[in-house]
Amino acid sequence: MKTRITELFGIERPIIQGGMHYVGFAELAAAVANAGGLGLITSLTQPSPQHLADEIAKCRKLTDKPFGVNLTFLPSVTPPDYPGYIQAIIDGGVKIVETAGNNPQKWMPLLKEAGIKVIHKCTSVRHALKAEAIGVDALSIDGFECGGHPGEDDVPNFILLPRAAEELKIPFVASGGMADGRSLVAALALGAEGMNMGTRFIATKDAPVHENVKQALVAASELDTRLIMRPLRNTERVLVNAGVDRLLEKERTLGPAVTFADIAPEVAGVYPRVMKGGEMDAGGWSCGMVAGLIHDIPTVKALMDRIMDEAEGLIRQRLARTLPLVPA
Ligand SMILES: Cc1cc2nc3c(=O)[nH]c(=O)nc-3n(C[C@H](O)[C@H](O)[C@H](O)COP(=O)(O)O)c2cc1C
């Protein structure tokens, strides 16, 4: 399948694996790259720029296809060593970066001078337009249904994507709620040039996370996510569990007075406990509503083959059949 996104990144299939904390390691990024998509290593999971450099080197051993790195810019009192991480990306010869969180303007000259293509992930048309104006090459538009941080506007992809298509000149992919060939065809119909998946890629044999996490995704329905940290205007969509229920109870009781310190036990340091330790009740970890569409744990390759077969079947058969072949 050829779209502006496959052309831009030199990939065979318009499918991206979004940056994921404690999931986006070399093994997953390489599996996605080897299956023809764009896999991303998540930099901030690596404790230092040297660790990121090692992870990039490891990924290079696992694939000779293009892969990228996610750089998430979080508001923080003591920011991570972003210049160091960017240097590791440049020195590692990585040519594609997914930025997310805050506007990447400050880092654009550095990335562009190194010949890096930037895809920025955002949750609103206004942020997308801003990113386009500062020179990013592509966008990943994250709808309200997404796992992770959906922003505060709550616009789902059925509206957000066509709105993005109305306004943007650069190519974008649909992110949030994407799971299968139906998602891909719908994304293309709504104006996107491909799709970005997070949650779906966790429930694969190649995802280097605890088996309990994968089983929890298969067991979950579309009703099992919750929005946490709304009062802090740092909303995150997570899979419900005992820790998340405790957190939400605190948010209810403390109301607008709730602070990060109040809920820290249910959010700080939770990722390694869940993803490595399989402690499913530890607290909030990102998960999309798309969990309701996840029923199995295939390899990344089998998943992506199935998506492409289903998408092709939909386009060539189901959709084509709606237009009877009547001579004009
Ligand atoms: C477990 C998990 C961790 C994530 N961590 C990050 C992250 O560190 N940086 C980032 O930009 N996005 C992160 N995301 C968001 C994904 O990259 C992607 O945008 C999102 O999952 C898309 O929605 P979906 O889950 O419905 O596919 C994370 C998502 C999940 C599920």
The ligand as an ORCA input file, in Angstrom:
! r2SCAN-3c Opt
* xyz 0 1
  C       1.187      1.742     27.638
  C       1.272      2.982     26.805
  C       2.315      3.867     27.002
  C       2.408      5.028     26.224
  N       3.493      5.863     26.395
  C       3.657      6.927     25.562
  C       4.826      7.729     25.642
  O       5.710      7.518     26.483
  N       4.939      8.768     24.771
  C       3.984      9.027     23.826
  O       4.158      9.953     23.046
  N       2.861      8.291     23.735
  C       2.680      7.242     24.570
  N       1.562      6.449     24.442
  C       0.542      6.764     23.397
  C       0.756      5.933     22.115
  O       1.952      6.251     21.480
  C      -0.392      6.157     21.103
  O      -0.461      7.511     20.756
  C      -1.738      5.704     21.653
  O      -1.599      4.496     22.357
  C      -2.739      5.541     20.530
  O      -3.959      5.105     21.006
  P      -4.381      3.528     21.063
  O      -3.795      3.021     22.329
  O      -5.864      3.579     21.066
  O      -3.791      2.847     19.869
  C       1.423      5.306     25.246
  C       0.362      4.415     25.073
  C       0.269      3.266     25.833
  C      -0.878      2.340     25.596
*
